Amino acid sequence: MTTHHTGRDYSSYSAADLRQAAQRISSDLARAQEMAGAGGLRPEGVEEQQDLQKWMRNEAARRA
């Protein structure tokens, strides 16, 4: 499966590209969480980004 359930096609991405994209999502999420502060607020869209990140890592492992 090279298409995430959101409909985006990742068939042209190599395993390394997917790992790198997942790492960027991780960095972006950490930065957003930090900006949200200690108030315990979760930035909007976190679950969707975490789902995409997990899918990318799984797909990269499958392609390796």
C-alpha positions, 0 to 999 in steps of 0.5 A: 500500500503506497497511499495513506488513507488521507489519499496522498500517494507516496509511491514515489518516496523511497524508504529513506524519504519516508523515514526522513519525512517521518522525522520532520513530522516528529520535529514539527510535532515537538516544536508545536507541543513546546509552543503550546506550553505547559498548559497541557494543550495539544496542538490541533491535528496532532493525532492526524500527524502522528498517524501519518508519521506511524504509517510512514515509518511502517511503510519505510520498514516494509520497503526496506 
